[in-house]
Amino acid sequence: MPAIAAVLIGGTSLFGGLGSVAGTLIGALILTLVLNGMNLLHVNASWQPLVTGIIVILAVWIDTRTRRLGEQKST
């Protein structure tokens, strides 16, 4: 799950398309910072998968939204 989350945060689409290694590294960095911040704030470890899942859902939602806007502009 963290690997998929890092790729999605980095800008690669679940629905096909192109991604980059640099984007994936940035996504992994962001995810690591969030999870490390939760550890430093003494958030219970059982909440970390939930937060990762929410981040994945947000990344997919943003990707879907931008694809729809791109399709509307091209028509």
Phi, psi and omega per residue, in radians:
M1 nan -0.774 3.123
P2 -1.100 -0.583 3.130
A3 -1.179 -0.749 3.105
I4 -1.138 -0.724 3.116
A5 -1.063 -0.739 3.142
A6 -1.104 -0.713 3.139
V7 -1.160 -0.738 -3.133
L8 -1.194 -0.726 3.097
I9 -1.115 -0.574 3.136
G10 -1.265 -0.132 3.025
G11 1.913 0.007 3.095
T12 -1.387 2.386 -3.083
S13 -1.502 2.517 3.022
L14 -1.254 -0.363 -3.035
F15 -1.693 0.330 -3.135
G16 1.724 2.866 -3.124
G17 2.159 -2.925 -3.062
L18 -1.871 2.572 3.016
G19 -2.337 3.017 -3.141
S20 -2.311 2.726 3.099
V21 -1.149 -0.685 3.134
A22 -1.103 -0.727 3.103
G23 -1.097 -0.716 3.115
T24 -1.130 -0.704 3.099
L25 -1.113 -0.711 3.094
I26 -1.134 -0.728 3.084
G27 -1.070 -0.739 3.109
A28 -1.132 -0.664 3.110
L29 -1.124 -0.788 3.141
I30 -1.092 -0.815 -3.137
L31 -1.096 -0.715 3.111
T32 -1.113 -0.716 3.111
L33 -1.108 -0.715 3.127
V34 -1.125 -0.855 -3.113
L35 -1.164 -0.681 3.098
N36 -1.159 -0.685 3.084
G37 -1.083 -0.661 3.092
M38 -1.144 -0.651 3.088
N39 -1.142 -0.744 -3.135
L40 -1.169 -0.499 3.101
L41 -1.531 0.108 3.116
H42 1.036 0.684 3.042
V43 -1.348 2.422 -3.124
N44 -0.986 2.387 -3.077
A45 -1.113 -0.392 3.131
S46 -1.248 -0.264 3.094
W47 -1.470 -0.309 -3.066
Q48 -1.100 -0.746 3.067
P49 -1.110 -0.588 3.098
L50 -1.114 -0.788 3.122
V51 -1.128 -0.705 3.083
T52 -1.066 -0.753 3.104
G53 -1.099 -0.722 3.102
I54 -1.102 -0.705 3.109
I55 -1.108 -0.721 3.102
V56 -1.103 -0.791 3.127
I57 -1.071 -0.736 3.099
L58 -1.109 -0.718 -3.141
A59 -1.129 -0.722 3.116
V60 -1.179 -0.709 3.119
W61 -1.088 -0.766 3.121
I62 -1.114 -0.733 3.121
D63 -1.102 -0.772 3.123
T64 -1.096 -0.747 -3.134
R65 -1.098 -0.790 -3.122
T66 -1.196 -0.587 3.081
R67 -1.132 -0.738 3.134
R68 -1.131 -0.729 3.120
L69 -1.141 -0.643 3.101
G70 -1.161 -0.654 3.116
E71 -1.220 -0.639 -3.140
Q72 -1.188 -0.643 -3.133
K73 -1.243 -0.536 -3.092
S74 -1.402 -0.248 3.132
T75 -1.651 nan nan
